[in-house]
């Protein structure tokens, strides 16, 4: 016995899958969103400042 499907739902599901695939391709092509990129850069900058603040000066004064 075959499975009965609703053609309208199948068409909409196929369209959603196509849009999702296109969106994933665009995301891979263009990278991450600017807010995420800015947040990642801010975290890198903060970590660098913290590391620099904990460095010791080993230069003896003459």
N, C-alpha and C positions, 0 to 999 in steps of 0.2 A: 504494500500500500504506500502511496506517495504522501509526502508531507505537504499540507496546504499552507501556502504563504500569502501574505498580503503584499501585492505588488507595490503599492504606495510606500509601505514601510521598507521594503527591500530597496527601492529606488532612493529613498532618503538616506538609508544606511550606507549605500554605495557612495552617495554624494558626500556624506560626512567623512567616510574613510578617505576619499580622494582629497578633500580639503585638509584633513589631518596630515596626510602624506606630504602635501604641498607645503603646509606650515612647518613640518619637520625639516624639509629640504631648505626652506628659507632660513630657519633658525641655524642650521648648520652652515649655510652660506654666509650669513651676516654676523655670526657670533652671538654673544650674549647681550642682553638689554643694557642700556646705559646706566640705569640705577645700580644694577648688579656689578657692572664693570667699575663704577665709581666707588662703590662700597668695598670691593676687593682691593682697589688701589689705596683707599684710605687705610685699610687694615695693614697693607704692606708698609705704608709710610709710618704708621703708628709703631709697628714692630721694629722698624729701623731706628726710630727715635728712641725707643726703650733700650735697644741694644747699644746705641751710641751713648746713652746716659750711663750705662753700666760699665763702659770701657775704663780701663786704668791708664793713666799716663805713666809710662815707664821711662820717660826721658829724664835723666838726672839733671838738675840745674847746676851749671858750672860755678 
